[in-house]
């Protein structure tokens, strides 16, 4: 088996030249690293993130700046729980795989603590509702990964 650019990450990807992968939560720590690994393997990546202020937005923007240097990366700033915006943004995209990592970071929202007025954390809706919005994209997909 030939070595490829993704091998240095320890991930075992096959040649990904014909894949278009939707990565939700792409500006997060895990989402940005997954996106870089996919790009290194030759995939087209559509990254989605709402860039909320739960932690430093500039940190998320810095991660995106690195990803945006790659011509096969496209970024959509939107909240996946906004069904109309999500569907409109992805209309016509031929997504073959989804890696759904979008969620409210940390545990404050889950244990009832408030943080800077973050409505999604208060309502506990970051993952539950957002997961349903990803479903229409799946009709053309071969693989789906959902992680918390």
GIQUIBEL-V833382 format. One line per field, one symbol per residue. psi: psi as a letter, one per 40 degrees, with the letter a starting at -180 (. if undefined). burial: 1 if it has 24 or more other C-alpha atoms within 12 Angstrom, else 0. A space follows every 50 residues. Layout:
# GIQUIBEL-V833382
psi: ???
burial: ???
This chain:
# GIQUIBEL-V833382
psi: hiiidedeeeigiihfdeihhhhifdeiddddddddddddeeihhhhhie fifdihdddddddddddeeheehhhhhiheegdddddddehehghdihhh ehihiaedddeeiihffhddddefeddddddddddddedeidihhhi.
burial: 00000100000010010011111111111111111111111111111111 11010000011011001100011111111110000100110010111111 111110001000000000011001111001101110110000010100
